[in-house]
Amino acid sequence: MTMPKPPWSRILGEGALIIVSVYVAILLEGMSQEREARTSAHLALVQMLGEMREDSADVEEIREEQLTRIKQYKDLDEWLAKPDSVPLDSMAETLDLVFFSNRTLYPRRSAWTTMLAAGQLAELDSPGLVLRLGDFYESLNARVVDNGDDYDDNLNDIARNSAPEYWDGANGRLLTTDVDELVKFRNQLRYLHISWNIWYLDLLDQYQLTLDSLILEIESYLESKSFEPNS
């Protein structure tokens, strides 16, 4: 009795169909994962954009305050040069503003930290943007934080340790009217004015220009990808 021949063509066809189906499934799964990864990266970029806009608003406020401090530092120097005629109420108010209302910028970077930790920068198909973001956060952003810390440290040191030698803040009066004795205090305030107040304003201006440029670039990038946060 002759055995029937195996339906090789059908078997091979079914086998090929299974292989193709598995390949397509793997391919579709990979594409889905890639889309999810890009979407997550774009969402993080949207968060970064929001943080940058908040920082931009903070810079404008702090810059206005530091511009006001310029006149206040100059007023203090002029008053201390003629201690016998110091307007005590004005000096008390000005010193309180200089020592206790002298904000520095602490820019946000949580979105950048998240993107680094999650390896999401590779999902942004714009090497130039990634390079500029890296330079901004790891160089300029860090520089602003470090110098803000130094400004605060120097300001607090003079407020706590030097000013009480010459100024009674509780009663709003000078502890000496000797011009020579007040020279040290004047020089410390001058140091804050020139080395920090004036210099820090230049740093804020540089930061603002870079920040505004990146905001526009990120907005353009997201628009080019037709990306909406809720899509």
LUMKOL-130242 format. One record per residue (C-alpha): x, y, z; residue in one letter. Coordinates in steps of 0.1 Angstrom, whole numbers, padded with zeros to 4 digits, always signed. Layout:
XYZa/...
This chain:
+0000+0000+0000m/+0014+0034-0010t/+0017+0059+0018m/+0002+0094+0010p/+0028+0121+0004k/+0030+0147+0032p/+0014+0180+0020p/+0048+0198+0021w/+0036+0228+0003s/+0008+0234+0028r/+0031+0227+0058i/+0058+0250+0044l/+0032+0277+0037g/+0017+0274+0073e/+0052+0275+0087g/+0061+0306+0067a/+0029+0322+0078l/+0037+0316+0115i/+0072+0330+0111i/+0060+0361+0093v/+0032+0365+0119s/+0058+0363+0147v/+0081+0387+0129y/+0053+0412+0123v/+0042+0409+0160a/+0078+0416+0172i/+0081+0444+0147l/+0048+0460+0158l/+0057+0456+0195e/+0091+0473+0188g/+0074+0501+0170m/+0049+0505+0198s/+0077+0506+0224q/+0096+0532+0203e/+0065+0553+0201r/+0060+0551+0238e/+0096+0560+0244a/+0094+0590+0221r/+0061+0601+0237t/+0076+0599+0272s/+0106+0619+0261a/+0084+0645+0245h/+0063+0647+0277l/+0094+0652+0297a/+0104+0680+0272l/+0070+0696+0278v/+0077+0695+0316q/+0111+0710+0309m/+0095+0738+0289l/+0072+0746+0318g/+0101+0748+0342e/+0120+0771+0319m/+0091+0794+0316r/+0088+0796+0354e/+0125+0802+0357d/+0122+0830+0331s/+0095+0847+0352a/+0117+0843+0383d/+0147+0858+0365v/+0127+0889+0356e/+0116+0894+0392e/+0151+0888+0407i/+0167+0910+0381r/+0144+0939+0390e/+0152+0934+0427e/+0190+0934+0420q/+0187+0966+0399l/+0170+0982+0429t/+0198+0970+0452r/+0223+0990+0431i/+0209+1023+0444k/+0206+1009+0479q/+0242+0999+0481y/+0252+1034+0468k/+0229+1051+0494d/+0244+1031+0522l/+0279+1040+0511d/+0270+1077+0510e/+0253+1077+0544w/+0282+1058+0561l/+0307+1083+0547a/+0288+1110+0567k/+0277+1092+0598p/+0267+1123+0617d/+0239+1130+0593s/+0227+1095+0586v/+0189+1092+0580p/+0184+1064+0605l/+0149+1053+0594d/+0160+1051+0558s/+0192+1033+0567m/+0173+1008+0588a/+0149+1001+0560e/+0176+0998+0533t/+0198+0975+0554l/+0168+0952+0560d/+0161+0950+0523l/+0198+0943+0514v/+0203+0917+0541f/+0169+0900+0543f/+0152+0905+0509s/+0181+0899+0485n/+0170+0869+0464r/+0191+0848+0441t/+0180+0824+0414l/+0177+0786+0420y/+0167+0773+0386p/+0146+0742+0382r/+0161+0711+0367r/+0139+0681+0377s/+0128+0674+0341a/+0165+0674+0329w/+0174+0650+0357t/+0145+0627+0349t/+0154+0626+0312m/+0190+0618+0320l/+0181+0590+0344a/+0156+0575+0320a/+0179+0578+0290g/+0153+0599+0271q/+0177+0623+0254l/+0184+0596+0228a/+0147+0598+0218e/+0151+0634+0207l/+0161+0632+0171d/+0179+0666+0173s/+0215+0663+0184p/+0220+0700+0183g/+0191+0706+0208l/+0204+0679+0231v/+0239+0694+0230l/+0226+0729+0238r/+0205+0715+0266l/+0235+0696+0281g/+0256+0728+0280d/+0228+0748+0296f/+0221+0725+0325y/+0255+0712+0332e/+0274+0745+0327s/+0253+0777+0328l/+0226+0764+0351n/+0251+0749+0375a/+0271+0782+0374r/+0240+0802+0384v/+0233+0779+0413v/+0269+0780+0425d/+0272+0817+0423n/+0238+0822+0439g/+0251+0801+0468d/+0283+0822+0471d/+0263+0854+0470y/+0240+0842+0498d/+0270+0830+0519d/+0288+0863+0516n/+0257+0883+0522l/+0247+0863+0553n/+0283+0864+0567d/+0284+0902+0565i/+0248+0905+0579a/+0255+0882+0608r/+0291+0888+0617n/+0301+0923+0605s/+0271+0945+0605a/+0263+0940+0642p/+0297+0956+0650e/+0285+0989+0635y/+0247+0988+0633w/+0221+0981+0661d/+0193+0966+0640g/+0170+0962+0670a/+0171+0999+0678n/+0179+1013+0643g/+0211+1032+0652r/+0248+1033+0644l/+0270+1020+0671l/+0298+1044+0661t/+0300+1076+0641t/+0337+1074+0636d/+0344+1076+0599v/+0376+1055+0601d/+0359+1027+0621e/+0331+1026+0595l/+0355+1021+0566v/+0355+0983+0571k/+0317+0981+0569f/+0316+1004+0539r/+0342+0982+0521n/+0322+0951+0529q/+0291+0966+0514l/+0311+0978+0484r/+0323+0943+0479y/+0287+0930+0479l/+0278+0957+0455h/+0306+0953+0429i/+0316+0917+0432s/+0281+0903+0436w/+0252+0926+0429n/+0267+0941+0396i/+0284+0909+0385w/+0254+0888+0393y/+0232+0910+0372l/+0255+0903+0342d/+0252+0865+0349l/+0214+0867+0351l/+0213+0886+0317d/+0235+0859+0301q/+0212+0832+0317y/+0180+0849+0305q/+0193+0852+0269l/+0202+0815+0268t/+0170+0805+0285l/+0147+0824+0261d/+0166+0810+0231s/+0161+0774+0244l/+0124+0781+0251i/+0119+0791+0215l/+0139+0761+0202e/+0119+0736+0223i/+0086+0751+0212e/+0097+0749+0176s/+0109+0713+0180y/+0076+0701+0196l/+0056+0720+0170e/+0077+0703+0142s/+0067+0669+0158k/+0031+0679+0160s/+0032+0669+0196f/+0005+0677+0220e/+0009+0669+0257p/-0025+0651+0258n/-0021+0632+0225s/
